[in-house]
Amino acid sequence: MGADRGIVVARPSTPLAAALPQRRRLAVACATVLILSAGCASSASLASPEASTHEPVANATPTTAPTARPLQTNPPGQLTHGRSFHTATALTDARVLVAGGYYNRRPIDSANLYDPTTDTFTATGSQTRARGFDTATRLADGRVLLVGGDSAEWNFDGPYIASAELYDPTAGSFRLTGAMATGRNLHTATLLIDGRVLIAGGDGRGTVSLASAELYDPTAGTFGPTGEMVAARGFQTATRLADGRVLLTGGTSDGWKGADFLASAEIYDAKTGTFTATGQMASKRGNHTATLLRDGRVLIIGGSPDGTTSLASAELYDPKTGKFTATGSMAAARTFHEATLLADGRVLVSGGDPAGWIYDGPFLASVEIYDPKTGKFTPTGSMVAALTNQTATLLPDARVLIAGGYNGKTDVADAEIYDPTSGTFSLIR
């Protein structure tokens, strides 16, 4: 990362929800950020004012979105905008769609395509609206479904977006599809075996997590109801098991407030459309990760149990017994980290925040690898930058793309590549 080259407003040393009033007071100062160490904002603009009103937000009055910024150009190895809380989706042609998120607390509608054959990013069509804290799911036909999220500036109060849109990789464009019955962010989206997408839980009104769930039918382009979860939860994980059921773990029952974390877990059965309780984790966790291993077990890593601290512990869920058991712990406690299943079956755990939801750094550049054969974490090469809320996507050649994230000063446009052969990270230029 280069030296800072502009005005940067640091994020406050308080939990995210508690920091909201101060963030609002800082809005004018944040708008003065012109050039940052991640590189300049560029050819895809921030959301236009029109983008804030032409899609449904459940029970909402329109929120004014930030005005467009001047078009600028970043090097081909960088995203066109710095961003965090964005999505990254591996496409069927090996490219990666990086879309939306937040840039200096403001939601953006720009999207980029990463080409692993050239290690370059190019702009693609913009989303129909700016959104962060949303989900992106690759459908069976190769299109990408983006659902819900937040279109306001660090909005912890709701209401949130009910709309959804589809990205067509062939056309390079987004278009609206059916809307959910309930606006939500911090939810999960899981592709089911039959091609439908399960949207579960999330935050509905700032301090109210949701128990409701909906199913998206890509053939009809509509959302429909399904059974309610056993517990209302946001910041949870959702993992499709080998038998097609979906495991949901942890989260919070009070949305962004983050005072009531959960150790409970439940299973969704697509055949019956119902949720049932399963074994309970040893620790309460929110903003943790869950990774399906090759042997069918699910690895639960890190997260926060209380909003102010992070966990180094990990657990394994066995779908045959419906129980969680302890496994090796990480060297570093992490929340807002990434966990990526490597081509050889190990799991790469990168970055994150050691202080729960405080979100003021210092963040982690360290990276660890979990080996299911030994049940242990071991260190590997560190990232070039210490980051949280980056994305980490496995590429067809077994490398891992790290894109965007927050470095404690700004949302970065940089991207890094992890090479599992050498165990090292390199900055894309």
Secondary structure in CASP SS format (residue, H / E / C, confidence):
PFRMAT SS
TARGET T0000
AUTHOR 0000-0000-0000
METHOD secondary structure of the structure
MODEL  1
M C 1.00
G C 1.00
A C 1.00
D C 1.00
R C 1.00
G C 1.00
I C 1.00
V C 1.00
V C 1.00
A C 1.00
R C 1.00
P C 1.00
S C 1.00
T C 1.00
P C 1.00
L C 1.00
A C 1.00
A C 1.00
A C 1.00
L H 1.00
P H 1.00
Q H 1.00
R H 1.00
R H 1.00
R H 1.00
L C 1.00
A H 1.00
V H 1.00
A H 1.00
C H 1.00
A C 1.00
T C 1.00
V C 1.00
L C 1.00
I E 1.00
L E 1.00
S C 1.00
A C 1.00
G E 1.00
C E 1.00
A C 1.00
S C 1.00
S C 1.00
A C 1.00
S C 1.00
L E 1.00
A C 1.00
S C 1.00
P H 1.00
E H 1.00
A H 1.00
S H 1.00
T C 1.00
H C 1.00
E C 1.00
P C 1.00
V E 1.00
A C 1.00
N C 1.00
A C 1.00
T C 1.00
P C 1.00
T C 1.00
T C 1.00
A C 1.00
P C 1.00
T C 1.00
A C 1.00
R C 1.00
P C 1.00
L C 1.00
Q C 1.00
T C 1.00
N C 1.00
P C 1.00
P C 1.00
G C 1.00
Q C 1.00
L C 1.00
T C 1.00
H C 1.00
G C 1.00
R C 1.00
S E 1.00
F C 1.00
H C 1.00
T E 1.00
A E 1.00
T E 1.00
A E 1.00
L C 1.00
T C 1.00
D C 1.00
A C 1.00
R C 1.00
V E 1.00
L E 1.00
V E 1.00
A E 1.00
G C 1.00
G C 1.00
Y E 1.00
Y E 1.00
N C 1.00
R C 1.00
R E 1.00
P E 1.00
I E 1.00
D C 1.00
S C 1.00
A E 1.00
N E 1.00
L E 1.00
Y E 1.00
D E 1.00
P C 1.00
T C 1.00
T C 1.00
D C 1.00
T E 1.00
F E 1.00
T E 1.00
A E 1.00
T E 1.00
G C 1.00
S C 1.00
Q C 1.00
T C 1.00
R C 1.00
A C 1.00
R C 1.00
G E 1.00
F C 1.00
D C 1.00
T E 1.00
A E 1.00
T E 1.00
R E 1.00
L C 1.00
A C 1.00
D C 1.00
G C 1.00
R C 1.00
V E 1.00
L E 1.00
L E 1.00
V E 1.00
G C 1.00
G C 1.00
D E 1.00
S C 1.00
A C 1.00
E C 1.00
W C 1.00
N C 1.00
F C 1.00
D C 1.00
G C 1.00
P C 1.00
Y C 1.00
I E 1.00
A C 1.00
S C 1.00
A E 1.00
E E 1.00
L E 1.00
Y E 1.00
D E 1.00
P C 1.00
T C 1.00
A C 1.00
G C 1.00
S E 1.00
F E 1.00
R E 1.00
L E 1.00
T E 1.00
G C 1.00
A C 1.00
M C 1.00
A C 1.00
T C 1.00
G C 1.00
R C 1.00
N E 1.00
L C 1.00
H C 1.00
T E 1.00
A E 1.00
T E 1.00
L E 1.00
L C 1.00
I C 1.00
D C 1.00
G C 1.00
R C 1.00
V E 1.00
L E 1.00
I E 1.00
A E 1.00
G C 1.00
G C 1.00
D E 1.00
G C 1.00
R C 1.00
G C 1.00
T C 1.00
V C 1.00
S E 1.00
L C 1.00
A C 1.00
S C 1.00
A E 1.00
E E 1.00
L E 1.00
Y E 1.00
D E 1.00
P C 1.00
T C 1.00
A C 1.00
G C 1.00
T E 1.00
F E 1.00
G E 1.00
P E 1.00
T C 1.00
G C 1.00
E C 1.00
M C 1.00
V C 1.00
A C 1.00
A C 1.00
R C 1.00
G E 1.00
F C 1.00
Q C 1.00
T E 1.00
A E 1.00
T E 1.00
R E 1.00
L C 1.00
A C 1.00
D C 1.00
G C 1.00
R C 1.00
V E 1.00
L E 1.00
L E 1.00
T E 1.00
G C 1.00
G C 1.00
T E 1.00
S C 1.00
D C 1.00
G H 1.00
W H 1.00
K H 1.00
G C 1.00
A C 1.00
D C 1.00
F E 1.00
L C 1.00
A C 1.00
S C 1.00
A E 1.00
E E 1.00
I E 1.00
Y E 1.00
D E 1.00
A C 1.00
K C 1.00
T C 1.00
G C 1.00
T E 1.00
F E 1.00
T E 1.00
A E 1.00
T C 1.00
G C 1.00
Q C 1.00
M C 1.00
A C 1.00
S C 1.00
K C 1.00
R C 1.00
G E 1.00
N C 1.00
H C 1.00
T E 1.00
A E 1.00
T E 1.00
L E 1.00
L C 1.00
R C 1.00
D C 1.00
G C 1.00
R C 1.00
V E 1.00
L E 1.00
I E 1.00
I E 1.00
G C 1.00
G C 1.00
S E 1.00
P C 1.00
D C 1.00
G C 1.00
T C 1.00
T C 1.00
S C 1.00
L E 1.00
A C 1.00
S C 1.00
A E 1.00
E E 1.00
L E 1.00
Y E 1.00
D E 1.00
P C 1.00
K C 1.00
T C 1.00
G C 1.00
K E 1.00
F E 1.00
T E 1.00
A E 1.00
T E 1.00
G C 1.00
S C 1.00
M C 1.00
A C 1.00
A C 1.00
A C 1.00
R E 1.00
T E 1.00
F C 1.00
H C 1.00
E E 1.00
A E 1.00
T E 1.00
L E 1.00
L C 1.00
A C 1.00
D C 1.00
G C 1.00
R C 1.00
V E 1.00
L E 1.00
V E 1.00
S E 1.00
G C 1.00
G C 1.00
D E 1.00
P C 1.00
A C 1.00
G C 1.00
W C 1.00
I C 1.00
Y C 1.00
D C 1.00
G C 1.00
P C 1.00
F C 1.00
L E 1.00
A C 1.00
S C 1.00
V E 1.00
E E 1.00
I E 1.00
Y E 1.00
D E 1.00
P C 1.00
K C 1.00
T C 1.00
G C 1.00
K E 1.00
F E 1.00
T E 1.00
P E 1.00
T E 1.00
G C 1.00
S C 1.00
M C 1.00
V C 1.00
A C 1.00
A C 1.00
L E 1.00
T E 1.00
N C 1.00
Q C 1.00
T E 1.00
A E 1.00
T E 1.00
L E 1.00
L C 1.00
P C 1.00
D C 1.00
A C 1.00
R C 1.00
V E 1.00
L E 1.00
I E 1.00
A E 1.00
G C 1.00
G C 1.00
Y E 1.00
N C 1.00
G C 1.00
K C 1.00
T C 1.00
D E 1.00
V C 1.00
A C 1.00
D C 1.00
A E 1.00
E E 1.00
I E 1.00
Y E 1.00
D E 1.00
P C 1.00
T C 1.00
S C 1.00
G C 1.00
T E 1.00
F E 1.00
S E 1.00
L E 1.00
I C 1.00
R C 1.00
END
